[in-house]
Amino acid sequence: QVQVVESGGGVVQPGRSLRLSCAASGFTFSNYVMHWVRQAPGKGLEWVALISYDGSKQYHADSVKGRFTVSRDNSKNTVHLQMNSLRGEDTAVYYCGGSGSNYRIDYWGQGTLVTVSS
Amino acid sequence: QSALTQPASVSGSPGQSITISCTGTSSDVGGYDYVSWYRQHSGKAPKLMIYEVSNRPSGVSDRFSGSKSGNTASLTIAGLQAEDEADYYCSSHTSSSTLVVFGGGTKLTVL
């Protein structure tokens, strides 16, 4: 069965870095575009980043551009989100998701909480 | 402020039908047939309910249907059930540098 599991969340001080990981199984990982989506406490969903099937193209939301970088390793069925220069407004549950095509997210993980606080 | 506009809340009684709207612009909802809808129960991960405006993934009840007219997409849930009570989000591909945009979410209450 399909499994998407995020890890790496925690409490971090403003200005510091954190790297999230996402391990996927149960589907052909290299055939799926991968997304990161976040949800601040009590708020709605916000798209964060997308990486193409082979990792050659990455796209980031304007709110994180220049600070966050998405990457993937198809040999390990994993995707990462490197988050630098973290701010309080980055506090959120970060979800990883797999997309079979056309910007929809078919499979979602359970999320990992990132708290940016001094 | 979300890029796509949804009503904050809707409600209905069991067995009734409700519709949730999602309004964007010609740069997103109106320009592409890449509108998706997600259901999120409290404390849980979102689940894909509708993709490409009106398609249901395997396993999603046919009580859920989607449509689009101009810059507004809609999700209709027929025969409301208690389990439908959740938050619903629309999303769309956008021509802006942010490839995907979400609506602010709609809380559905089953009375």
Boltz contact constraints between the chains, C-beta under 6 A:
constraints:
  - contact:
      token1: [A, 44]
      token2: [B, 104]
      max_distance: 6.0
  - contact:
      token1: [A, 44]
      token2: [B, 105]
      max_distance: 6.0
  - contact:
      token1: [A, 45]
      token2: [B, 89]
      max_distance: 6.0
  - contact:
      token1: [A, 45]
      token2: [B, 102]
      max_distance: 6.0
  - contact:
      token1: [A, 47]
      token2: [B, 100]
      max_distance: 6.0
  - contact:
      token1: [A, 50]
      token2: [B, 99]
      max_distance: 6.0
  - contact:
      token1: [A, 59]
      token2: [B, 99]
      max_distance: 6.0
  - contact:
      token1: [A, 61]
      token2: [B, 98]
      max_distance: 6.0
  - contact:
      token1: [A, 62]
      token2: [B, 98]
      max_distance: 6.0
  - contact:
      token1: [A, 102]
      token2: [B, 34]
      max_distance: 6.0
  - contact:
      token1: [A, 103]
      token2: [B, 34]
      max_distance: 6.0
  - contact:
      token1: [A, 103]
      token2: [B, 93]
      max_distance: 6.0
  - contact:
      token1: [A, 103]
      token2: [B, 100]
      max_distance: 6.0
  - contact:
      token1: [A, 104]
      token2: [B, 36]
      max_distance: 6.0
  - contact:
      token1: [A, 104]
      token2: [B, 51]
      max_distance: 6.0
  - contact:
      token1: [A, 106]
      token2: [B, 48]
      max_distance: 6.0
  - contact:
      token1: [A, 108]
      token2: [B, 45]
      max_distance: 6.0
  - contact:
      token1: [A, 108]
      token2: [B, 46]
      max_distance: 6.0
  - contact:
      token1: [A, 110]
      token2: [B, 45]
      max_distance: 6.0
